[in-house]
Amino acid sequence: MIGVGKRLIADETVKRTACDRCDTEESLTVKVYSKFFMLKILPFALNREIYVDCSSCKRVESNIAVFPRRTQDRIEAITDDAKHPWYLYLGYVIITGALLIGIIAKQ
Ligand SMILES: [Zn+2]
């Protein structure tokens, strides 16, 4: 199995913030997805995808630069806490380990 997958790692409402388009309080939700590449059973963490949607006007933004500075700061506070799950790094760890064993075995 080779392919790219993603899983939801954060799903939070932006507190004390109104949507700048429809002016509704606390209607913005931040979703962060961890994207990873899968090589057989080995996962390799790639990047994160961020979406902000508004439950009131139904906008969905993937570029947080469209929000006012104050809103961006609150969105970043949420996205900064959303890390790739540790096991998505296993691919890197195992490949590095295999290479090191290969180098040592040659000597
Ligand atoms: Zn809105």
Residues whose N, C-alpha, C, O or C-beta is under 5 A from the ligand:
A	BS01	ZN	C19 R21 C22 C54 S56 C57
